[in-house]
């Protein structure tokens, strides 16, 4: 070896190592913030360990290793309450991804559908300005849940269909992604283990399935 060439060789090696390090850094996913807006299902009530077994932390883990999960869910919340309590913190978090699952409590409380539609329009219109990817869950087939066993299933399904039509129309108008829980979670009847002992909230197994449905909707977005 000619010793005179050593400095040039060392500089070349250093440049190669620097280039490799840059490529590795560039391939890392940038940090993201995922915000969940919802009620007790978003909190994870019914799971063995809500902080790890709920569908929100499971979905957050699927979004990537560099994702901060901000779970704003409040048990018992209606959509109008979420506008006051959750929407502001959601916007302040500067989210990249937002999930919204808020309808069952409104239906159970007999909130007028037109009022719910107005509130949902306000919520999604505000979130639209953040430029986050917004996933909105509709109402699953409640007639399949044990707690609704005394309710006329045909009447309940008709009411759920009415609400889901409004949800789908509002979601489409704001360019959000509809997560069709009614269509995608029809196997509840074959899997009683998906429902917790209270007959209403999902179990840990059920939350795993919910995370799968939300993740599939996220991956299939245009």
SVG drawing of the C-alpha trace seen along z (x, -y; Angstrom):
<svg xmlns="http://www.w3.org/2000/svg" viewBox="-90 -24 94 44">
<polyline fill="none" stroke="black" stroke-width="0.4" points="0.0,0.0 1.1,-3.5 1.0,-5.4 0.2,-8.6 -3.1,-7.1 -4.1,-6.4 -5.8,-9.7 -7.9,-9.4 -9.0,-5.9 -9.9,-6.9 -12.0,-9.8 -13.7,-7.5 -14.5,-5.0 -15.8,-7.8 -18.1,-9.1 -19.4,-5.6 -20.2,-5.1 -21.9,-8.5 -24.0,-7.7 -25.1,-4.3 -26.1,-6.0 -28.1,-8.6 -30.0,-5.9 -30.8,-4.1 -32.1,-7.3 -34.1,-8.2 -35.8,-4.8 -37.1,-5.2 -40.7,-6.2 -41.2,-9.7 -42.8,-10.1 -46.6,-10.3 -49.4,-11.2 -52.5,-9.0 -55.5,-10.5 -58.6,-8.5 -61.9,-10.2 -64.7,-8.1 -66.4,-6.7 -66.0,-3.6 -65.1,-1.3 -62.3,-3.7 -61.2,-3.6 -61.1,0.2 -63.8,1.0 -64.4,4.8 -60.8,5.7 -58.6,7.5 -56.1,4.7 -57.6,1.6 -54.2,-0.1 -52.8,2.8 -55.8,4.9 -58.1,2.2 -58.4,1.7 -56.8,-1.8 -53.4,-0.8 -53.5,2.3 -54.2,0.1 -51.5,-2.4 -49.0,0.4 -50.0,1.4 -49.5,-2.1 -45.8,-1.8 -43.0,-1.8 -42.7,-5.5 -46.3,-6.5 -47.5,-8.4 -51.0,-7.3 -53.2,-10.0 -56.4,-8.3 -59.0,-11.0 -61.9,-8.5 -64.3,-9.2 -66.7,-6.5 -70.3,-7.5 -69.5,-10.3 -71.9,-11.4 -70.9,-13.2 -72.0,-16.6 -69.9,-16.0 -66.9,-15.1 -67.2,-18.4 -66.6,-20.1 -64.2,-17.8 -62.2,-15.9 -62.1,-17.9 -60.0,-20.7 -57.2,-18.5 -57.4,-16.4 -56.6,-19.4 -54.0,-20.6 -52.2,-17.3 -51.5,-18.0 -52.6,-14.5 -51.6,-12.5 -54.3,-9.9 -57.6,-10.3 -60.2,-7.6 -63.7,-8.6 -66.2,-6.0 -69.1,-7.8 -72.6,-6.9 -74.0,-4.1 -74.4,-6.3 -76.2,-8.9 -78.6,-6.2 -79.2,-4.8 -79.9,-8.2 -82.4,-8.9 -80.5,-11.9 -82.4,-13.2 -80.6,-12.0 -80.6,-15.4 -78.8,-16.9 -76.3,-14.0 -75.7,-14.7 -75.0,-18.4 -72.6,-17.5 -70.8,-15.0 -70.6,-17.5 -69.0,-20.0 -66.5,-17.4 -65.3,-16.2 -65.2,-19.7 -62.9,-20.8 -60.7,-17.7 -60.6,-18.2 -58.6,-21.4 -55.9,-19.4 -55.2,-17.4 -55.0,-14.3 -56.3,-10.9 -59.6,-10.4 -61.2,-7.0 -64.9,-7.0 -66.6,-3.8 -70.3,-3.4 -72.7,-1.4 -72.3,2.4 -75.3,4.7 -76.4,4.1 -79.1,6.8 -76.4,9.3 -75.3,8.1 -76.8,9.9 -77.7,6.7 -80.2,5.9 -81.9,9.3 -85.3,7.9 -85.4,5.4 -87.2,6.2 -84.2,7.0 -85.9,5.9 -86.8,2.5 -83.3,2.1 -81.6,3.0 -83.8,0.5 -82.8,-2.3 -79.1,-1.4 -79.4,-1.4 -80.9,-4.9 -78.0,-6.2 -75.4,-4.5 -76.7,-6.1 -76.2,-9.6 -72.8,-8.6 -71.7,-7.3 -73.0,-10.5 -71.3,-12.8 -68.0,-10.9 -68.0,-11.0 -68.7,-14.7 -65.6,-15.4 -63.3,-13.0 -62.8,-10.8 -62.6,-7.0 -65.7,-5.0 -64.9,-1.9 -68.0,0.2 -68.3,2.1 -71.9,3.1 -70.7,5.1 -67.3,6.2 -68.3,7.5 -71.2,9.7 -69.4,12.8 -70.4,11.7 -73.1,14.3 -70.6,17.1 -68.0,15.7 -69.6,14.9 -66.1,14.6 -65.8,11.3 -68.2,9.7 -67.3,9.1 -69.3,10.4 -71.4,7.2 -73.0,8.2 -72.3,4.9 -68.6,4.0 -66.0,6.0 -63.8,8.4 -60.0,8.5 -60.6,10.9 -63.3,8.6 -61.0,5.6 -58.4,7.5 -61.0,8.0 -61.9,4.3 -58.3,3.3 -58.1,5.6 -61.2,3.9 -59.8,0.4 -56.4,1.4 -57.9,3.0 -59.9,-0.2 -56.8,-2.3 -54.7,-0.1 -57.4,-0.1 -57.9,-3.9 -57.4,-5.6"/>
</svg>
